[in-house]
């Protein structure tokens, strides 16, 4: 199904959303877990909210993807490690 970007609401995600080469397949699906920035709403991308504490929610959100780009930032509470383990 393509590329999924987990997180991506900052500089790198915005760069991907604005400059994704359409001749390389469909644009990435963005999975966000906190806020949805206005610039992402304007891009017309496939954006889905995901509950990172719910393995089923994460599995459903990445279903069919062949590539996952993780742009989540760890905050020191180890939640990112649990999410990565769930993805594996």
N, C-alpha and C positions, 0 to 999 in steps of 0.2 A: 504494500500500500504506500510505502514511501518513508519519509523522514518525519520523526516526531522530535520536537524541541521541548524539553522539560525545563520549565522556568523561562528564561529568555525575555524578561520584561525590562532589561537594562540595555546598555550600549550594544553588546554583542547580538542580543536577540533582535534589536531594532535594525542593526546592520543586515542580519539574515533576512528579516521580513521585507526590507526595502530593496535588497539587491539579489534575491534568490533568482538564479537563471532559469527561466521558464522552459528553456529548451533541454533542460536536464531532468525533466519530470515535473510532477505536481509540486507546488510549494509545500513547505513543511507545515505540519499540524502543531500548534502551540498548546501546551498543557500548562495551565497556571494554577497556583494553589492559594495565592493571597489576593493580590490586586490585579486589575486589568487596566493597564495604562491607556490613556486616550489614543495615543499614536497607534497602538495595536488594534484597537477597535476600528480605526480609520483604514487600516491596511486591507480589510476584507479577507483576512485569513481565517482558516478553520481554527478557532480558539475554543478550548474546552476547559472547564474547571475540574480539578481533580483533588480528591481528599487523600493526601499522602499518608495518612494514618490508616487508610483502608486498602488492604491489598487488592481486594476485588475492584475497587475504583481505579486503582493504578493499572491493573491488568486490562480492564475494559478500555481504558484510555489509550494504551499502547498497542492494543490488538491490531494485528495486520501490518504493523510497521516493520520495516527491514533495518532501519537505522534509528538509533536514539542518541540525540545530542543532549547531554546533561549540562545545563547552565545554572543549576541551583547553587546557591552559596551557603556553605555550612555556617552555623551561628554558634558553635561550641557546645550545643546540647546533645549532640550525637544523633539527632533525628535523620540527618542525611545518610548516615551509615545504615540505619534501619531501612530507609527507602531503597537504597542501592541493593541491599541484601534481598529485599522483597522483589525487586526487578529481576534479579538473577534467578 
